């Protein structure tokens, strides 16, 4: 059984119908990975904090409203509900209009509404009223912190809540360079077009239509797999780092290489050692164990010392 993504009630007048909101979409889009074309390594998206440069897990992410530059008010899910509990828990029907009056450009995304056990009778009542009258309920609803305009309409035994676009969200079609009126089309051309349409008339059957493009694309992919035209990707194991840990060995190795490229690392080492001798030695009682171990290790490896700043 599908899971309700929202629970509340439909209200119109004094009628209150407890319902759950369910997604009516079941998207099956092909998933593609983004790869670096040079070596086919995966390109990842990460949520990275600007200040630390580290990835932030979802559990540490909160909503913030920027009221001034760099200044935020943090809002939790409970804060959003407390702001207007009624708006976040109701499908508030404002008007009933003729379904034919709503232009298709306003329809956006469909959801199903199903009643809980206490709202079965009132749910059926509203559904039958809408079916018999041919009307659609225009309502406002809040889903995931945003308020939407919506149309409540019957489909068989189910009430569909179809989110609508607000008028200000649509571009003005008058700005488009479209022909007005018949634009020179003759009556004979219209008659021929009508005959063509009449020959293609059929009953609406949504199961009749399939995504041919995706099917053809899958055939092409399967053909390439059989022919061996593929790319094997070796995903590197990420090195575990704590904080801003530096790979000291890599830095030391690179430093030795650079000193070798600049010429005569031994002489530079001798100069550094002579400079070190001129400095007063640190007192043994104040030397840290870690420093002693580092000095002992450096002596055993006999790596060239760096110049003093």
Number of C-alpha atoms within 10 A of each C-alpha: 3 6 9 14 11 18 17 20 22 24 16 16 8 6 11 17 25 22 25 18 21 19 17 14 10 6 6 7 7 8 6 6 10 12 13 10 8 6 11 15 17 15 10 8 7 10 12 12 11 8 6 10 10 13 11 13 10 8 6 6 10 10 11 12 10 11 9 8 6 6 10 12 10 11 12 11 11 9 11 14 15 12 10 11 12 15 17 23 19 22 30 22 20 12 12 17 14 12 16 10 9 13 8 9 10 18 16 11 14 18 16 20 25 21 22 15 9 11 17 14 12 16 23 15 12 19 20 15 13 20 15 8 12 15 19 23 23 21 24 20 21 19 14 10 10 9 12 17 21 27 26 27 21 22 12 10 12 15 20 23 26 22 21 22 16 12 11 7 9 10 9 9 8 7 7 8 7 9 8 7 7 9 8 8 9 9 10 9 9 12 11 11 12 11 10 11 10 10 9 7 8 7 5 7 7 7 6 6 7 9 7 9 9 13 11 11 12 13 12 11 14 13 12 12 12 9 9 9 10 10 10 8 11 10 9 8 6 6 6 7 9 7 8 9 8 10 9 9 9 10 11 12 10 12 14 16 13 12 16 12 10 8 11 10 19 14 11 16 18 13 16 16 16 11 12 14 9 8 8 7 8 8 7 8 6 7 10 10 9 9 10 12 11 12 11 12 12 13 12 9 8 10 14 20 18 15 12 9 3
